C-alpha cells in the first residue's frame, strides 16, 4: 500500500475536490494563478496545471494539507 496521498488520484479528481471544498474564490486566494481567478473552470485549470509544474505542485500540496478535512 502506498503512503503517497496522491497515489491513484488524477489531477482532475484533485482539482474537483479542492473546488468542491474551497470554491474557486478561495482557491484563487490560496494559490494565485490565473486559471483560478479569471473565468475559472475545472477544464481550463487542468489544461494549465498539466503544462505548469510549479502550479501543479502547489495544488497537490494544498490537496495534501486539505485531505484531513475532506474525509
N, CA, C and O atoms as a printed pandas DataFrame, in Angstrom:
     atom_number atom_name residue_name chain_id  residue_number  x_coord  y_coord  z_coord
0              1         N          UNK        A               1    0.839   -1.197    0.000
1              2        CA          UNK        A               1    0.000    0.000    0.000
2              3         C          UNK        A               1    0.883    1.259    0.000
3              4         O          UNK        A               1    1.869    1.342    0.733
4              5         N          UNK        A               2    0.515    2.209   -0.817
5              6        CA          UNK        A               2    1.324    3.420   -0.955
6              7         C          UNK        A               2    1.006    4.411    0.168
7              8         O          UNK        A               2   -0.150    4.580    0.556
8              9         N          UNK        A               3    2.047    5.056    0.679
9             10        CA          UNK        A               3    1.840    6.114    1.666
10            11         C          UNK        A               3    1.613    7.463    1.009
11            12         O          UNK        A               3    1.320    8.447    1.687
12            13         N          UNK        A               4    1.749    7.511   -0.315
13            14        CA          UNK        A               4    1.576    8.754   -1.053
14            15         C          UNK        A               4    0.091    9.079   -1.149
15            16         O          UNK        A               4   -0.660    8.330   -1.773
16            17         N          UNK        A               5   -0.351   10.195   -0.538
17            18        CA          UNK        A               5   -1.777   10.532   -0.573
18            19         C          UNK        A               5   -2.271   10.854   -1.978
19            20         O          UNK        A               5   -3.477   10.871   -2.225
20            21         N          UNK        A               6   -1.338   11.112   -2.905
21            22        CA          UNK        A               6   -1.733   11.412   -4.278
22            23         C          UNK        A               6   -1.819   10.144   -5.126
23            24         O          UNK        A               6   -2.274   10.193   -6.268
24            25         N          UNK        A               7   -1.386    9.017   -4.576
25            26        CA          UNK        A               7   -1.358    7.773   -5.332
26            27         C          UNK        A               7   -2.770    7.407   -5.805
27            28         O          UNK        A               7   -3.707    7.335   -5.010
28            29         N          UNK        A               8   -2.900    7.179   -7.110
29            30        CA          UNK        A               8   -4.192    6.779   -7.651
30            31         C          UNK        A               8   -5.165    7.925   -7.868
31            32         O          UNK        A               8   -6.284    7.703   -8.331
32            33         N          UNK        A               9   -4.763    9.135   -7.545
33            34        CA          UNK        A               9   -5.633   10.302   -7.740
34            35         C          UNK        A               9   -5.262   10.985   -9.047
35            36         O          UNK        A               9   -4.089   11.264   -9.296
36            37         N          UNK        A              10   -6.251   11.254   -9.875
37            38        CA          UNK        A              10   -5.972   12.023  -11.079
38            39         C          UNK        A              10   -5.957   13.497  -10.717
39            40         O          UNK        A              10   -6.539   13.914   -9.715
40            41         N          UNK        A              11   -5.290   14.271  -11.542
41            42        CA          UNK        A              11   -5.272   15.717  -11.330
42            43         C          UNK        A              11   -6.708   16.258  -11.344
43            44         O          UNK        A              11   -7.046   17.162  -10.581
44            45         N          UNK        A              12   -7.532   15.701  -12.207
45            46        CA          UNK        A              12   -8.923   16.155  -12.278
46            47         C          UNK        A              12   -9.648   15.920  -10.947
47            48         O          UNK        A              12  -10.364   16.799  -10.466
48            49         N          UNK        A              13   -9.462   14.743  -10.358
49            50        CA          UNK        A              13  -10.086   14.436   -9.066
50            51         C          UNK        A              13   -9.619   15.428   -8.001
51            52         O          UNK        A              13  -10.418   15.936   -7.215
52            53         N          UNK        A              14   -8.320   15.691   -7.991
53            54        CA          UNK        A              14   -7.746   16.615   -7.008
54            55         C          UNK        A              14   -8.360   18.007   -7.163
55            56         O          UNK        A              14   -8.811   18.606   -6.186
56            57         N          UNK        A              15   -8.374   18.514   -8.391
57            58        CA          UNK        A              15   -8.920   19.861   -8.636
58            59         C          UNK        A              15  -10.400   19.901   -8.282
59            60         O          UNK        A              15  -10.855   20.855   -7.652
60            61         N          UNK        A              16  -11.160   18.881   -8.677
61            62        CA          UNK        A              16  -12.600   18.873   -8.391
62            63         C          UNK        A              16  -12.867   18.850   -6.893
63            64         O          UNK        A              16  -13.765   19.542   -6.414
64            65         N          UNK        A              17  -12.095   18.059   -6.150
65            66        CA          UNK        A              17  -12.303   18.003   -4.696
66            67         C          UNK        A              17  -11.947   19.333   -4.040
67            68         O          UNK        A              17  -12.633   19.773   -3.116
68            69         N          UNK        A              18  -10.879   19.976   -4.511
69            70        CA          UNK        A              18  -10.500   21.278   -3.953
70            71         C          UNK        A              18  -11.550   22.338   -4.280
71            72         O          UNK        A              18  -11.883   23.166   -3.433
72            73         N          UNK        A              19  -12.070   22.312   -5.509
73            74        CA          UNK        A              19  -13.103   23.280   -5.895
74            75         C          UNK        A              19  -14.368   23.048   -5.069
75            76         O          UNK        A              19  -14.995   24.004   -4.612
76            77         N          UNK        A              20  -14.744   21.778   -4.875
77            78        CA          UNK        A              20  -15.926   21.480   -4.060
78            79         C          UNK        A              20  -15.745   21.981   -2.634
79            80         O          UNK        A              20  -16.680   22.495   -2.020
80            81         N          UNK        A              21  -14.533   21.826   -2.117
81            82        CA          UNK        A              21  -14.284   22.181   -0.716
82            83         C          UNK        A              21  -14.127   23.685   -0.528
83            84         O          UNK        A              21  -14.734   24.264    0.374
84            85         N          UNK        A              22  -13.317   24.323   -1.371
85            86        CA          UNK        A              22  -12.979   25.738   -1.187
86            87         C          UNK        A              22  -13.785   26.681   -2.070
87            88         O          UNK        A              22  -14.061   27.816   -1.681
88            89         N          UNK        A              23  -14.164   26.215   -3.259
89            90        CA          UNK        A              23  -14.699   27.119   -4.271
90            91         C          UNK        A              23  -13.541   27.826   -4.963
91            92         O          UNK        A              23  -12.445   27.926   -4.412
92            93         N          UNK        A              24  -13.792   28.315   -6.179
93            94        CA          UNK        A              24  -12.707   28.956   -6.937
94            95         C          UNK        A              24  -12.223   30.243   -6.272
95            96         O          UNK        A              24  -11.039   30.569   -6.360
96            97         N          UNK        A              25  -13.124   30.985   -5.603
97            98        CA          UNK        A              25  -12.713   32.253   -4.967
98            99         C          UNK        A              25  -11.600   32.015   -3.955
99           100         O          UNK        A              25  -10.555   32.665   -3.999
100          101         N          UNK        A              26  -11.832   31.085   -3.051
101          102        CA          UNK        A              26  -10.834   30.803   -2.016
102          103         C          UNK        A              26   -9.599   30.146   -2.618
103          104         O          UNK        A              26   -8.473   30.462   -2.233
104          105         N          UNK        A              27   -9.807   29.235   -3.557
105          106        CA          UNK        A              27   -8.656   28.601   -4.221
106          107         C          UNK        A              27   -7.764   29.656   -4.855
107          108         O          UNK        A              27   -6.538   29.573   -4.772
108          109         N          UNK        A              28   -8.377   30.646   -5.486
109          110        CA          UNK        A              28   -7.619   31.718   -6.131
110          111         C          UNK        A              28   -6.845   32.569   -5.146
111          112         O          UNK        A              28   -5.809   33.140   -5.486
112          113         N          UNK        A              29   -7.355   32.655   -3.906
113          114        CA          UNK        A              29   -6.617   33.377   -2.870
114          115         C          UNK        A              29   -5.465   32.530   -2.344
115          116         O          UNK        A              29   -4.379   33.044   -2.077
116          117         N          UNK        A              30   -5.706   31.232   -2.198
117          118        CA          UNK        A              30   -4.688   30.335   -1.651
118          119         C          UNK        A              30   -3.561   30.086   -2.657
119          120         O          UNK        A              30   -2.390   30.011   -2.287
120          121         N          UNK        A              31   -3.930   29.960   -3.921
121          122        CA          UNK        A              31   -2.952   29.714   -4.981
122          123         C          UNK        A              31   -3.204   30.763   -6.058
123          124         O          UNK        A              31   -4.198   30.703   -6.782
124          125         N          UNK        A              32   -2.294   31.718   -6.150
125          126        CA          UNK        A              32   -2.522   32.860   -7.034
126          127         C          UNK        A              32   -2.143   32.520   -8.473
127          128         O          UNK        A              32   -1.067   32.872   -8.955
128          129         N          UNK        A              33   -3.056   31.830   -9.140
129          130        CA          UNK        A              33   -2.862   31.551  -10.564
130          131         C          UNK        A              33   -4.123   31.962  -11.310
131          132         O          UNK        A              33   -5.238   31.858  -10.799
132          133         N          UNK        A              34   -3.910   32.431  -12.532
133          134        CA          UNK        A              34   -4.990   32.991  -13.344
134          135         C          UNK        A              34   -6.158   32.031  -13.533
135          136         O          UNK        A              34   -7.317   32.443  -13.516
136          137         N          UNK        A              35   -5.846   30.742  -13.716
137          138        CA          UNK        A              35   -6.923   29.800  -14.033
138          139         C          UNK        A              35   -7.908   29.639  -12.879
139          140         O          UNK        A              35   -9.012   29.136  -13.088
140          141         N          UNK        A              36   -7.537   30.051  -11.669
141          142        CA          UNK        A              36   -8.479   30.014  -10.548
142          143         C          UNK        A              36   -9.174   31.359  -10.344
143          144         O          UNK        A              36  -10.184   31.436   -9.644
144          145         N          UNK        A              37   -8.637   32.417  -10.953
145          146        CA          UNK        A              37   -9.146   33.760  -10.678
146          147         C          UNK        A              37   -9.887   34.406  -11.844
147          148         O          UNK        A              37  -10.728   35.279  -11.630
148          149         N          UNK        A              38   -9.591   33.994  -13.063
149          150        CA          UNK        A              38  -10.237   34.606  -14.231
150          151         C          UNK        A              38  -11.005   33.553  -15.006
151          152         O          UNK        A              38  -10.413   32.634  -15.572
152          153         N          UNK        A              39  -12.325   33.687  -15.030
153          154        CA          UNK        A              39  -13.203   32.707  -15.694
154          155         C          UNK        A              39  -12.815   31.274  -15.340
155          156         O          UNK        A              39  -12.531   30.469  -16.228
156          157         N          UNK        A              40  -12.802   30.955  -14.049
157          158        CA          UNK        A              40  -12.292   29.642  -13.651
158          159         C          UNK        A              40  -13.221   28.509  -14.086
159          160         O          UNK        A              40  -14.445   28.634  -14.043
160          161         N          UNK        A              41  -12.619   27.423  -14.497
161          162        CA          UNK        A              41  -13.339   26.173  -14.723
162          163         C          UNK        A              41  -12.362   25.041  -14.459
163          164         O          UNK        A              41  -11.147   25.222  -14.533
164          165         N          UNK        A              42  -12.902   23.883  -14.154
165          166        CA          UNK        A              42  -12.028   22.732  -13.921
166          167         C          UNK        A              42  -11.233   22.447  -15.196
167          168         O          UNK        A              42  -10.037   22.159  -15.137
168          169         N          UNK        A              43  -11.900   22.528  -16.341
169          170        CA          UNK        A              43  -11.242   22.203  -17.617
170          171         C          UNK        A              43  -10.050   23.132  -17.883
171          172         O          UNK        A              43   -8.961   22.661  -18.209
172          173         N          UNK        A              44  -10.252   24.437  -17.746
173          174        CA          UNK        A              44   -9.146   25.372  -18.016
174          175         C          UNK        A              44   -8.041   25.209  -16.986
175          176         O          UNK        A              44   -6.861   25.338  -17.312
176          177         N          UNK        A              45   -8.413   24.927  -15.752
177          178        CA          UNK        A              45   -7.409   24.717  -14.708
178          179         C          UNK        A              45   -6.554   23.493  -15.028
179          180         O          UNK        A              45   -5.332   23.527  -14.881
180          181         N          UNK        A              46   -7.200   22.414  -15.464
181          182        CA          UNK        A              46   -6.451   21.192  -15.790
182          183         C          UNK        A              46   -5.484   21.436  -16.938
183          184         O          UNK        A              46   -4.343   20.974  -16.902
184          185         N          UNK        A              47   -5.933   22.158  -17.951
185          186        CA          UNK        A              47   -5.070   22.460  -19.091
186          187         C          UNK        A              47   -3.818   23.190  -18.626
187          188         O          UNK        A              47   -2.706   22.844  -19.025
188          189         N          UNK        A              48   -4.003   24.210  -17.774
189          190        CA          UNK        A              48   -2.875   24.988  -17.265
190          191         C          UNK        A              48   -1.975   24.138  -16.362
191          192         O          UNK        A              48   -0.753   24.140  -16.515
192          193         N          UNK        A              49   -2.577   23.423  -15.438
193          194        CA          UNK        A              49   -1.791   22.684  -14.448
194          195         C          UNK        A              49   -0.988   21.550  -15.079
195          196         O          UNK        A              49    0.097   21.218  -14.602
196          197         N          UNK        A              50   -1.512   20.959  -16.142
197          198        CA          UNK        A              50   -0.770   19.874  -16.805
198          199         C          UNK        A              50    0.490   20.392  -17.480
199          200         O          UNK        A              50    1.442   19.641  -17.696
200          201         N          UNK        A              51    0.491   21.681  -17.813
201          202        CA          UNK        A              51    1.655   22.269  -18.500
202          203         C          UNK        A              51    2.601   22.971  -17.538
203          204         O          UNK        A              51    3.727   23.301  -17.910
204          205         N          UNK        A              52    2.160   23.204  -16.307
205          206        CA          UNK        A              52    2.889   24.106  -15.410
206          207         C          UNK        A              52    3.226   23.389  -14.099
207          208         O          UNK        A              52    2.401   23.307  -13.188
208          209         N          UNK        A              53    4.441   22.878  -14.027
209          210        CA          UNK        A              53    4.821   22.030  -12.893
210          211         C          UNK        A              53    4.731   22.734  -11.544
211          212         O          UNK        A              53    4.243   22.144  -10.580
212          213         N          UNK        A              54    5.194   23.995  -11.452
213          214        CA          UNK        A              54    5.206   24.676  -10.154
214          215         C          UNK        A              54    3.766   24.881   -9.649
215          216         O          UNK        A              54    3.502   24.774   -8.452
216          217         N          UNK        A              55    2.856   25.171  -10.559
217          218        CA          UNK        A              55    1.469   25.394  -10.147
218          219         C          UNK        A              55    0.822   24.073   -9.726
219          220         O          UNK        A              55    0.075   24.009   -8.749
220          221         N          UNK        A              56    1.128   23.029  -10.484
221          222        CA          UNK        A              56    0.578   21.712  -10.137
222          223         C          UNK        A              56    1.064   21.288   -8.750
223          224         O          UNK        A              56    0.302   20.739   -7.953
224          225         N          UNK        A              57    2.330   21.547   -8.477
225          226        CA          UNK        A              57    2.901   21.197   -7.168
226          227         C          UNK        A              57    2.157   21.930   -6.052
227          228         O          UNK        A              57    1.867   21.342   -5.010
228          229         N          UNK        A              58    1.851   23.200   -6.265
229          230        CA          UNK        A              58    1.110   23.969   -5.248
230          231         C          UNK        A              58   -0.277   23.382   -5.019
231          232         O          UNK        A              58   -0.747   23.295   -3.885
232          233         N          UNK        A              59   -0.923   22.984   -6.102
233          234        CA          UNK        A              59   -2.258   22.389   -5.991
234          235         C          UNK        A              59   -2.179   21.059   -5.245
235          236         O          UNK        A              59   -3.007   20.776   -4.378
236          237         N          UNK        A              60   -1.181   20.246   -5.584
237          238        CA          UNK        A              60   -1.020   18.960   -4.908
238          239         C          UNK        A              60   -0.698   19.143   -3.431
239          240         O          UNK        A              60   -1.214   18.410   -2.588
240          241         N          UNK        A              61    0.154   20.119   -3.112
241          242        CA          UNK        A              61    0.486   20.388   -1.702
242          243         C          UNK        A              61   -0.750   20.829   -0.924
243          244         O          UNK        A              61   -0.973   20.384    0.202
244          245         N          UNK        A              62   -1.552   21.703   -1.527
245          246        CA          UNK        A              62   -2.781   22.155   -0.870
246          247         C          UNK        A              62   -3.729   20.978   -0.669
247          248         O          UNK        A              62   -4.372   20.867    0.375
248          249         N          UNK        A              63   -3.813   20.112   -1.655
249          250        CA          UNK        A              63   -4.680   18.941   -1.544
250          251         C          UNK        A              63   -4.254   18.068   -0.365
251          252         O          UNK        A              63   -5.095   17.614    0.411
252          253         N          UNK        A              64   -2.947   17.835   -0.231
253          254        CA          UNK        A              64   -2.437   17.008    0.866
254          255         C          UNK        A              64   -2.775   17.657    2.216
255          256         O          UNK        A              64   -3.151   16.970    3.165
256          257         N          UNK        A              65   -2.635   19.000    2.290
257          258        CA          UNK        A              65   -2.961   19.707    3.526
258          259         C          UNK        A              65   -4.451   19.660    3.826
259          260         O          UNK        A              65   -4.857   19.682    4.988
260          261         N          UNK        A              66   -5.273   19.594    2.769
261          262        CA          UNK        A              66   -6.722   19.644    2.918
262          263         C          UNK        A              66   -7.315   18.269    3.181
263          264         O          UNK        A              66   -8.418   18.167    3.717
264          265         N          UNK        A              67   -6.609   17.221    2.817
265          266        CA          UNK        A              67   -7.150   15.855    2.932
266          267         C          UNK        A              67   -7.816   15.535    4.271
267          268         O          UNK        A              67   -8.904   14.960    4.281
268          269         N          UNK        A              68   -7.192   15.891    5.409
269          270        CA          UNK        A              68   -7.850   15.561    6.681
270          271         C          UNK        A              68   -9.245   16.176    6.803
271          272         O          UNK        A              68  -10.118   15.606    7.458
272          273         N          UNK        A              69   -9.460   17.339    6.175
273          274        CA          UNK        A              69  -10.756   17.997    6.260
274          275         C          UNK        A              69  -11.750   17.395    5.273
275          276         O          UNK        A              69  -12.958   17.571    5.431
276          277         N          UNK        A              70  -11.259   16.689    4.259
277          278        CA          UNK        A              70  -12.131   16.124    3.242
278          279         C          UNK        A              70  -12.807   14.834    3.695
279          280         O          UNK        A              70  -13.888   14.486    3.220
280          281         N          UNK        A              71  -12.157   14.132    4.620
281          282        CA          UNK        A              71  -12.714   12.820    4.984
282          283         C          UNK        A              71  -13.740   12.906    6.118
283          284         O          UNK        A              71  -14.292   11.885    6.529
